[in-house]
Amino acid sequence: MSTTQERTSQAADTGAAQETIAHDERRPLRSYLFMPVVLAIALLALYLWISSQDLGSRESERLNASSIISSTQEHIVITLVSTALVLVIAIPLGVMLTRAGLSKIITPAIAVFNVGQALPTIGLLALAALVWDIGFWPVVVSLVVYTVLPVLRNTMVGLQQVDPAVVEAARGMGMTPRAVLFRIELPLAVPIMMAGARTALVINVGTAALGAFVGVGTLGSIIVAGTQASLDRVVIVGAALTAVLALLVDYLAGIAEDLLRPRGL
């Protein structure tokens, strides 16, 4: 009788432990709702503050809805295009550099891409404008050069941290190198790779504001216009909107990271 009770108790404890683990693996709903609520409150407070101000003609011209929406759209497009190009370049290159035949050129490759990180962002944009032109694509290329290194590094680190025993076991089961890469290595490397992509995305959001200095109408153009005309309220609105957009993009990237993370990791 005592043995039966002990077994029942152990089973109950095991079930409770499994239920606790399963519950812990799911992020509570309030953790997903917190950031949108905070950002909505911040935007509402900003709107109410601006609405209560007696704006001049130049301030009203820069802070009207159509101007803000246009600048925000341009900012988002530049951020998404540059980040997509970074992923297209850095992830395949990171995979190639972790293959046995190309491991010797890892250090030179990292040194080359480190140049983009070493250059000041505004200097990189100015150089692109002088050598190429002003406008959308020079800014996109400058952002790609500046943010490709974090994604490249995280891709390589993510693949290198995969347990070699797991890879060997997969090969022992008859899986081809391509199957091992796509079914074993890349899924296990996703969390680290996504962290690099998230970093690049957030950097691009903040850096895209500097595109205003080379003729691109991002949210930075509101800041620049306010600075040039000594309009403090315009500068505050532009800076606040840029910060809110960066936090929103980071929040969405975090959700994507959770969704793409393999179960159990």
N, C-alpha and C positions, 0 to 999 in steps of 0.2 A: 504493500500500500504506500509505504514511504517512498519507495523507488518510483512508483507511478506519479506521485505528487511532485517529486523532484524533476522528473522528465517534463511534466506539464508546466512546471514553473520555468524550466529552461527554455521550453518552446515559446512560452509567453514572452520571456525576456528577449529571445532571439527575434520574435516578431516585432516587439516594440523597438528593438534596435534597428531592424530593417526599415520600419516605418519612419523612425527618426532620421535615418540616413537619407531615405527617399524625400522626406520633407525638407531636409537641409539642402538637398541638391536643387530645389526649386527656390528661386528668389521670390520673396513675398511681393504681392501686388503693389503695396505701398512704396516699395523701393523704385518701381517703375513710374509711379505717379508723382513722386516728390519733385523731381527736376522740372517736368512740364508745369506744375503748379507754381513753382518758384519763378520760372521764366515768365509765365503769364502775369503774375503779380508785378514783376519788375517792369514789363511792358505797359501794364495798366497804369502803374505809378508814373512812368515816364510820360505817357499820354496825358494824364491828368495834370501833371506839372506844366507841360508845354501848353496845354489848353488854357491854363490859368495865367499865362504870361502875355504881356502886350508886345507882340512881335513886330519888328520893323519890316519894311518891304523886302529887304534882302534876306532876312531870316525866313519870312514866309515863303519866299521863292525856293529856298533850299529845303525847307521842312514840310513841303506839301506832300500829300499821299503819293501822287504819281511819281515824283522824283525819288522818294524813299523806296518805293516798290521797284522801280527801274534799277536803282543802284543795288538793291538786295538781290534781284534776279541775276544781274551781271556778276555779282560777287559769288553767288552759288554756282553759276555755270563755270566760271574760271576755276573754282575749287574742285568741282566734280571732274572736269576734263583733265586738269593737271594730275589729280590723284589717280584717275583711271590710267593715264599714261605711265605714271610711276609704277603701278601694279603690273602693267603689261611688260614693262622693261625689267623691273627688279626681281619679280618672282621667277620667271624662266631663267634669268641670269644666276640667281641664287641657287636654283636647282642644278644648273650646269656646273657651277663652281664647287658643289659638294660631291660631284662624281669623282671617282678615283683618278681618272686620267687628267683632270684639270685642277687638282688640288694644289699644284705647284704655283699657279698664278693667282691664288687667292690674295696674297699680300699686295702684289702690284695692282690688282683690280680694285681692292679696297682703297689703296692710295689714290688712284685716279678719281674715284667717286667721292673721296674725302675732300677734294678740291672745292666742290660745290658747297660743302658745309663750312669750309674755312673762309670763303669769301663773304663779306657782309652782304646781306640781302639787297639793300638799296643800291650798293655798288654793282651787284650782279644785274639788277634791273636797268641801271643806267648804262652799263656796258652793252647789254642787249639792245637798248634803244639806239645807242650810237652806232654799233656795228650793223644792226639789222633795221629796225624801224620801231615806231611806237605803236601801241595798240594791243589787241587781244593775244595773238600768238607769241610775241616776245615775252609777255608776262607769263603765259602758260609754260613756255620752255624754261624760263628762269626758275619757276616754282618746281618744275620736274628736276632740274639740276640740283636744286637746293634740298629736296626731300627724298631723293632716290636712295640715299645711303641707309636711313633707318629701316626701310622695307627690305633692302638687300641683306643687311646684317641679320635682321630677325628671321628672314627666310633661311639663311644659312645656319643660324643657331638652332632654329626649330628642327631642321632636318638632322643636324649633327647630334642633337640630344636624344634622338630616337634610339632605344636600346638595340645595340647590334645583335643581341640574342634573338630579338623578335624578328629582325630582318633575316637572319640566318634560318630561323624556323620557317619563315614564309618561303624562302628559296628551297628549303628542304622539302616543302610540300609540293614543289614543282611550279611555283609561280614565276612568271617571267620578270625581268628587271622592271619593265614598264608597269606590270601589275603590282609589284612590290611598292613602287613609287606612288602610284595613284590610290592604292587600296590600304597601304600600311603607313608609309612614311609621311605623305602629305596630310592625311587625316590626323595623325598624331602631332604634327607640327603646326596645325591650324591655330591653337591658342597663342603661340608666340608670334606666328606670322600676322595674325589679326591685331596683335598689340602694336606691331610695326606699322601696319596700314592705318590704324587709328591715330598713331602719333603723326604720321605724314598728313593725314586729313586735317587734323587740328592745326598743325603748323601752316598748312596751305590756307586755311581760313584766315588766320591772323596775318599772314604775309601778303595775301591777295589785296589787303587794304593799301599796301604800298604801290599797287598798280596805278593809283591815282596820280602818282608823280610822273608817269609815262603815258598819260592820256587815256586811261581805262576808267570807266565810270562805276567803280565799286563803291562800297560804303566808305572807303577811304577818301573818296572825292568830297563827301560831306565834311569830313574832318579837315581836309586841305582847304576847302572853301571857307570854312569857319575860321581857320587859322590865318589865312591871308587877309580876311576882312575884319579880324579881331572880334568875331562873333562867338562869344564863349558858349552860349546856349546851343548853337549849331554844332560846335566841337563836342559838347557833352552828349548830344543826341547821337552823333555819328559814332563816337567811342562806345556808348552804351549799346547801340544796335549791333556793332561788331562783336562786342563781348557776348551778347545774348546769342548771336548766331554761332559763335564758336562753342559755347556751352551746349547749344541745341545739337550741333553736329557731333560733338563728343558723346552726348547722350544717345543719339541714334546709332553711332558707331558701337557703343557699348552693348546696345540691344542686339545688333548684328553679330557682335562677338559672342554673346551668349547663345544665339540661335545656331551659329556655325560650329560651336564647340562640340566635339564628339561626346556622347554620353559617357559618364564615368570619369571625365577629366576636369 
